[in-house]
Amino acid sequence: MENLGQSTHFAHNMEVEEEFSTPLHYSFDNPPIQKPPRVECYLDQENNIRHMIYIGIIHHDQLVREVVEIWHKIGHLDRYDNLIDLRFHKGDVGWHTVREIGRQWDLYFKGDAPRIRTAFISRHITFNLLIKAMQALAPEHTFQSFKTKQAGLNWLKESK
């Protein structure tokens, strides 16, 4: 029976790797199709970075639900730093959304959330100010906002 469980676990990991294996190479010259609004994810296993991109008009409830669903699909979520790309998001990611995702993160890890780093990519000055405020109010988390994806990636890779 133990082999069946290991085989099932292995098959599940292979499915997750396949589902999240396509790099997200979106740019303003090559934007994603906005419909349907969604969250896409790519796992950079070599650098232990989970790339997530929010696309289209995603409202609070949908965004939180999709993010949590992705977490449940990824084995060893605690190994990955985060790169959250908001350049193609048209909804509202305000204080209440960031706070709820943080609350869900703590619930997911049953109050023992890992110390990982999160780089946010956004060109909106108000979101960048929100992240600075969040960092000041939640020093146990390490957030930083960037204007470019490469700057965020460089910051995440520095810590490796």
Secondary structure, 3 states (H helix, E strand, C coil): CHHHHHHHHHHHHHHHHHHCCCCCCCCCCCCCCCCCCEEEEEEECCCCEEEEEEEECCCHHHHHHHHHHHHHHCCCHHHCEEEEECCCECCCCCHHHHHHHHHHHHHHCCCCCCCCEEEEECCCHHHHHHHHHHHHHCCCCEEEEECCHHHHHHHHHHCC
